[in-house]
Amino acid sequence: MKIVVAYIQPQRLQAVKKELFLRQVYKISVSNAVGCGQQKGYTETYRGTISEVNLRPKIRLEIAVNDNFVAPTVEAIITGARTGKIGDGKIFVTNLEECIRIRTGETGSEAIG
């Protein structure tokens, strides 16, 4: 079992979801995030005050998958999120020690589904 965590541009969320659904990956957690990387930031003027914005809005995806779904999940995220420009995002794949479905008490790969 693995957990795939990805940070993508907000406007690419629908394309990533479409690619995941095509590969039969339906269970996904989505949350808003802010961060910076190679984009570094930009300068903004608001009511005459100049401020530097270092944190960019991103979308954080968390997807728990069984081992045979890791490659299709990563491929789907790359296909849906890639624009070829700085700021496309990052994907992290880590081991998932345990998963428990609260409703049924199932554990392990059965709980992921």
Secondary structure by P-SEA (a helix, b strand, c coil): cbbbbbbbcccaaaaaaaaaaaaccccbbbbbbcccccccbbbbbcccbbbbbcbbbbbbbbbbbcccaaaaaaaaaaaaccccccccbbbbbbbbccccccccccccccccc
